[in-house]
Each structure stands twice: as C-alpha cells, then as structure tokens.
Amino acid sequence: MRSAARLAAVQALFQMEKSGDDWREVRREFVNHRFGQSIEGEEYREADPYLFDAILEGTVNRQAQIDQATNRALDVAWPIHRIDPTLRAIFRAAGAELFDSTVTPPKVIISEFVDVARAFFPEGKEGGFVNAVLDKVAREARPDAFR
C-alpha cells in the first residue's frame, strides 16, 4: 500500500501541475474515485492514504526547498523546470518524503521512487537518473543517515 501511495502521489502531482487544481481537490479525487478502482481498464491499487496525504501536503509546503535541493543535484543546464514533468513529479514526491519522514530510511525512499520511474519509463535510463539525483537530495535532506 505504501508503494501504491508513492505512485499515486506522483500521478496526483503531475495532474496538479497540468490542471492547476488545488492539492485537496486532487487528493479527494484519488482517495474517493481511484484507490482500489478500475477506470477505463486501468487498475488502481489500494494505497496508504496517510502516506499519500503526507507526500502531497509535504510537496505543497516544501516545494521551493525541494526544487532548490533538486536543482543542486541536477546539471546546471537542466534545472528542474526544464525536465520532463513526470520526472519533476517524482523528484518532488520523493523530496517531500526525504525532507519530512524520519521513519523510512532514505535508501528505501530512493529505491521506491526509482521503481516508480521505471514504471513510467520501462525502456529508458530514467531509473538510474532518478537514483543519482535522489541520492544527492537525500544526502542534503538527511545527512545523518549516510554517516
């Protein structure tokens, strides 16, 4: 359920960016109409609503901090606003969890979001790219976990 919450959070953040909808509206849509549902042949697994909420709210509250940390981890020529919107949503969701969670180890969070990247880009190198960027962000967000 936690993996499904992370995937759903990325989808919700992508939707929020594209539509401009408030995070609370998007949250309601996911919780009430997507979790555990089948929509147009697409199966949505049950997701941990608490983790989903924490990621969405954390992203909204810390977006500037997350984006700045992500930019420091990215190549100067490719700041976060220039990268693929799905990758941007992955970095923001992972960043929210890295900066806010003290329970889940950073390596677990990174691994989970690398899996999310591979789900969206099964044939590409995005999984490795996400791993490298999130490793740098995690070391900034939770330096004590890497000593």
Buried (B, 14 or more C-beta within 10 A) or exposed (E): EBBBBBBBBBBBBBBBBEEEBEBEEBBEEBBEEBBEEEEEEEEBBEBBBEBBBBBBBBBBBBBEBBBBBBBEBBEEEEBBEEBEEBBBBBBBBBBBBBBBBEEBEBEEBBEBBBBBBBEBBEEEEBBEBBBBBBBBBBBBBBEEEEE
